[in-house]
Amino acid sequence: MERSQSAQCAQNASPTVVVWDLGGVLAPSGRALAVLAGALDVPESELAGPYWAHRDAYDLGASPGEYWGAVGAGLGRSLDAARVERLDRLDTDCWATLAPDAAALLDRLARRGIALGVLSNAPASLAKAVRGASWSGVFETLVFSCDLGLKKPDPLVYRAADRLLGRAPSDVVFFDDRPENVEAARAHGWRAHVWTGGAAATAVLADENLTVDDDSLIDG
């Protein structure tokens, strides 16, 4: 798109911003446990407990060393700095890989001049990776729990996001795969929807008068 066309799209854009969760929505992060279990040579079922038990603290700003140290302790092993760095890189790669259908949908929304944002519970390593990813350039605003010291579904998260997005609550369309996060967003005044796949999201966007130019490209 030429610069002048981009400027015209921006001028014609509505105040609405479409905000997306990351893991389980834009990024198919379900393979993270399997990848990490393989790297640690433990069963996936054994890793799941420690992995999730300490995730909230990690998403709220704990360091990789603190998080993976706790995970290792839960597995009954000590993880040195090199192992922590490798595990953190593998984990981040899994959570920061954009699904192809999501990439196509985001591209078409951006080409229509529709503002896009992210609101995700995420540790600092993931936030840094997303900000450095080529695909994140389509987003006007990226909001991560590690930066706020707050995580969804805390009502204060959505209030903080409003300030960073520069929008009134009624101007935000939001997709998240966790119903509790969607319920909290709706209570705040966002037009929030549970993510069930690309096809359903495309239909929701059409209802919101944010029609994608080729709705056949998304197959949820």
Secondary structure, DSSP 8 states (H G I E B T S, - for coil): --HHHHHHHHHH--S-EEEE-TBTTTB-GGGHHHHHHHHHTS-HHHHHHHHHHTHHHHHTT--HHHHHHHHHHHTT----HHHHHHHHHHHHHHHT---HHHHHHHHHHHHTT-EEEEEE---HHHHHHHHHSGGGGG-SEEEEHHHHT--TT-HHHHHHHHHHHT--GGGEEEEES-HHHHHHHHHHT-EEEE---HHHHHHHHHHTT---S-TTS---
